[in-house]
Amino acid sequence: ATPPMQQTLQKTTRVAAAFPTRNSSTKSSLHAGQFAAGAAGLLAAAGSRRVLRPGVHRSVRLPASTRRASTASTVAEVEIAGLVDGRFPGSFTASPQPDFLKRRLEVWDRLWQKAQAELQEKPKQAIQVTLPDGSVREATSYVTTPLEIAEGISKRLAADAVVALVELTEPVDDSCAPCVAADGEDDEEEEETKGQLWDLTRPLEGNCKLELIKFDDVRGRDTFWHSSSHVLGAALEDTFGGHLTIGPAVEGGFYYDMYLGEQRLSDANFQEIEKSVQQLRQSNAPFERMVISREEALELFAQNPFKVDLIQRKVAPGSMTTAYRC
């Protein structure tokens, strides 16, 4: 973070959870949760999620040939509340179930309808999916998901899988390749791999190699915890009405920072937070993943100065990113 923004973040409330291992009780409380950012929260992700499945958090940049020529038809004129010299502008009083959540959902619904219409136009072709043991499964592009492949192998594998690793074996023009992470402050270079982490319910796009990853793999663990942090963020945002900042997975668990103005949270609030998380878990809401432009992301989060700052700094003009709703 820039020094001024770092000063502002020092005033945020951090709520953390540590889970050294995934025992049966941990799996019960977390794996059954809705892992996504608050109502249509930006995860800058490279995959789609559904209930019970954590998400992959990366920003994406679509090939130039597939980017929309203009976003004027989907982006409304809106006043964007950004940081001023890295600091929160003016005063702020948080309140439960804030109005900005309702507005964000309205924007989401409009963009979602357009995205679904575009998805229906994607080519549905026969593809081959090669597993680590060399066996090949038949699938359909933009229809078959890694989760469906897992279910075709065994119910246990489908239940234990957390995320997939997909390596396309032929060019796919509109594949969402991971780029710069847009939902965190760290700018560390990520380890290069031949494939990309792929959400279990994101349809496959072409012939590919597929590996199904469980929680005992560091990639599965980090995906699971990062997703869990956004469940926490969803609960905090709805319950207290603060502005979410960043919420990554860290060694041993995860956290979410939230700006509440002069308000602070303490151990006395934990029961209320836990109740809100349980309500999210029991709502059985489906995950919705959507690829959006920089301009659409700014409209979606126009009233959150911290998200606006992250989008403006990390999602370059002409780039795309992804957002989730649970």
Salt bridges, closest charged atoms under 4 A:
ASP109 OD1 - ARG325 NH1 2.58
GLU118 OE1 - ARG68 NH1 3.42
GLU118 OE2 - LYS114 NZ 2.43
ASP160 OD1 - LYS27 NZ 3.56
ASP160 OD2 - ARG156 NE 2.65
ASP174 OD2 - LYS122 NZ 2.32
ASP183 OD2 - HIS226 NE2 3.14
ASP183 OD2 - HIS230 NE2 3.83
GLU185 OE2 - ARG313 NH2 2.85
ASP187 OD1 - LYS314 NZ 2.58
GLU190 OE1 - ARG58 NE 2.85
ASP199 OD1 - ARG49 NH1 3.40
GLU205 OE2 - ARG202 NH2 3.00
GLU211 OE2 - ARG219 NH2 3.09
ASP217 OD2 - ARG219 NH2 2.82
ASP222 OD1 - ARG221 NH2 3.01
GLU237 OE2 - ARG104 NH2 2.76
ASP257 OD1 - ARG14 NE 2.89
GLU296 OE1 - ARG68 NH2 2.79
GLU299 OE2 - ARG110 NH2 2.32
ASP309 OD2 - ARG313 NE 2.76
